[in-house]
């Protein structure tokens, strides 16, 4: 699938493929809406709400999960980097950076807070292994010094919580004005 290059294309992609699942009990769209709702509930910035909404767009672009031999414990689709590259030209670094760092934030939390692993969904535990597992102490310290550390941890927490089957949290279009207000003018 080609990468979306505008807000319209992002919305089209989620409307077309949001029903798909990535090993969780909720669809990609349900997960995105729950994550954005949690960000909004915690009074996050508009940029961080938008990052929460689109943090997994890289899964759609890479599209490895549909491959017959895809294994969550072995195969990493690098969706965080792909997603950040998709979102950066549309919204800029305040949206792209937390997306780029949300997998590192999971690895950091599991390293620094070992009980956090038990809070992860089975799929998220499996992908932890494929994504490199726990960080070294040096890697943790570098991440802690990163200017995007706090926003990445916030996004990570919402990401891990936003997998509830009993919550219906509006629609993608409920975020349209917020997202359009953040979008950079087309070049």
Secondary structure, DSSP 8 states (H G I E B T S, - for coil): -----SHHHHHHHHHHHTT--SSSSS-HHHHHHHHHHHHHHTT--HHHHHHHHHTTHHHHHH--TTSTT--TTT----HHHHHHHHHHHHH-HHHHHHHHHHHHHHHHHHHHSTTHHHHS-HHHHHHHHHTT-S--HHHHHHHHHSTTHHHHHHHHHHHHH---TT-----GGGGHHHHHHHS----
